[in-house]
Amino acid sequence: MAAALCPCRALLGRRPRALRALARPARGLAAHGQTHFGFQTVSEEEKGEKVYQVFESVAKKYDVMNDSMSLGIHRVWKDVLLHKMNPCPGTLLLDVAGGTGDIAFRFINYVRSVRERQLRRKLKHHQNLSWQEIADSYQEEAVKPLGDSQVVVCDINKEMLKVGRQKAEHLGYSEGLSWVVGNAEELPFGDEKFDVYTVSFGIRNLTHIDLALQEAYRVLKPGGRFLCLEFSQVTNPLLSRLYDLYSFQIIPVLGEIIAGDWKSYQYLVESIRRFPPQEEFKEMIEDAGFLKVDYQNLTSGIVAIHSGFKL
């Protein structure tokens, strides 16, 4: 289904871990092409259709529900992701499953801020510049506020992208931003195109996570970075019990009240429980060829940020 790395290329430059990955069945694949949709067992084709329907259904209320479900904490988690990324002017970012634009907008804000600080430092160190030279510096900033940075938001769901475009127009984002319909398991981009690949709260919904990771590796430039923000396994036993209670008893109710959709949010809660824990997902990222893979737990492991490099 995806343009996965060919065996020869996949093994070059990888550790023996890659041999183990090739020798075992891909995660999520069961006999007769079955997989999971939340706690249900469905065919792979059916899962793709069901996940599409979920996000098509919740797209218009997606951001409101994120605030309601997380009490706004998702905003902090995403800010941490951007600070971990620490992009500079000129960075090319691919944000996969980024439909409503939260990561893209933060990226643009972050790069603009870095660019402004660079300009202030430049002017401070050149205090003898003429008025015309200072004006030219500000003119350059006005023409290229992102310093050639670009972010491409790629999502398979057209409704999510539609909401993202509407938000971008409303908030005034246009420079350095593009929207592409695409499948994370078969990205519509050439090899080695991007400096950073991000996926936030999206990878657990994929049918073949291993293929998506291979695609992430393929489209990153050498030295490029993979960053994934995703719900994970809570490390505090007491918090874990409270979190389960909140997830299964409260979140579907909020989904019904705010979005008129109990079933979609029941699925989203179940999908979190089916996603591999931190160490197992770390190994999957390494199996795709990434090096220096690590993760950072946030809010006692409710979410984790996994990072890896294409070296």
PEGI-V122879 format. One line per field, one symbol per residue. ss: DSSP state (H for helix, E for strand, L for the rest). phi: phi as a letter, one per 30 degrees, with the letter a starting at -180 (. if undefined). psi: psi as a letter, one per 30 degrees, with the letter a starting at -180 (. if undefined). A space follows every 10 residues. Layout:
ss = ???
phi = ???
psi = ???
This chain:
ss = LLLLLLHHHH HLLLLLHHHH HHHLLLLLLL HHHEEEELLE EEEHHHHHHH HHHHHHHHHH HHHHHHHHHH LLHHHHHHHH HHHHHLLLLL LEEEEELLLL LHHHHHHHHH HHHHHHHHHH HHHHLLLLLL HHHHHHHHHH HHHLLLLLLE EEEEELLHHH HHHHHHHHHH HLLLLLEEEE ELELLELLLL LLLEEEEEEE LLHHHLLLHH HHHHHHHHHE EEEEEEEEEE ELLLLLHHHH HHHHHHHHHH HHHHHHHHHL LHHHHHHHHH HHHHLLLHHH HHHHHHHLLL EEEEEEEELL LLEEEEEEEL L
phi = .cddddeddd ddicdeeddd dddcdddjcc eiicacbicc cbdddddedd dededddced cedddedddc hideddeddd eddddhdcej dccccchcfd iededddddd dedddddddd dddddbdcdd eddddddddd dddbdchidb bcccbdcddd dddddddddd dicbdibbbb dacddaddbd dhcbdbbbbb hbdddddbdd dddddedddd dejdbcbbca dbcdcceddd ddddddddcc ddddddddci bddddddddd dddddddedd deddddddjd chdbbbdbhh iebbccbabc c
psi = elilkleeee fkfllfeeee efflkkkfka kghlakjbgl klleeeeeee eeeefeefef geeeeeeeeg hfffeeeeee eeeeehllkf kjkjjkhgeg geeeeeeeee eeeeeeeeee eeeefhfgkl eeeeeeeeee eeeiffhgkk kkjkkfjeee eeeeeeeeee fgkekgklkk klkffikhll khflekkkkj hffffleiee eeeeeeeefk lkflkkkkjl kakkfjeeee eeeeeeeffe eeeeeeeefh ieeefeeeee eeffkkleee eeeeeefffk lhkllkkkhh gelkjkklkj .
